[in-house]
Amino acid sequence: MELENLIMELLVHAGSARSHALAALRQARADDFDAAETSQQAARVAIGAAHRLQTELIGLDEGSGKLPVTLIVVHAQDHLMNAMLIQDLAADIIALYRRLPYAGEQYA
């Protein structure tokens, strides 16, 4: 049961990070860079929590295949990797939005 809880918690944090990163993009597109930064920070916190859980799972496995590789484990890893990718891309896209004279209505 412990393993299932860790995996589900990993999924929750990764999903939260993804949602916050996408919210940051929407906020930046609307020229609300303060809100975008707040959302980006929330995404970073969620990624950190998910990464700590991933590290704990890796530690439990000890590199020896002790943990079963189930579809839910693969799904959780996929969520985390996607969240990390979206977070990285969001930071770059938001930096580009900041260079535009006014992004709000033109790109909303």
Residue pairs with C-beta under 8 A, 6 or more apart in sequence:
3 57
3 60
3 67
4 72
6 53
6 56
6 57
6 60
7 57
7 72
7 73
7 76
9 53
10 50
10 53
10 54
10 57
10 76
10 79
10 80
11 72
11 75
11 76
11 79
13 46
13 47
13 49
13 50
13 53
14 46
14 47
14 50
14 76
14 79
14 80
14 82
14 83
15 79
15 83
16 42
16 43
16 46
17 43
17 44
17 46
17 47
17 50
17 83
17 84
17 86
17 87
18 43
18 79
18 82
18 83
18 86
20 39
20 40
20 42
20 43
20 46
21 39
21 40
21 43
21 83
21 86
21 87
21 90
22 86
22 90
23 39
24 35
24 36
24 37
24 39
24 40
24 43
24 90
24 94
25 36
25 90
25 93
25 94
27 33
27 35
27 36
27 39
28 36
28 93
28 94
28 97
28 98
28 103
29 97
29 103
29 104
29 107
29 108
30 103
30 104
30 108
31 97
31 102
31 103
31 104
33 94
33 97
33 98
36 94
40 87
40 90
40 91
40 94
43 83
43 87
43 90
44 87
46 83
47 80
47 83
47 84
47 87
50 80
50 83
51 80
54 77
54 80
57 67
57 73
60 66
60 67
61 67
67 73
97 103
97 107
100 106
100 107
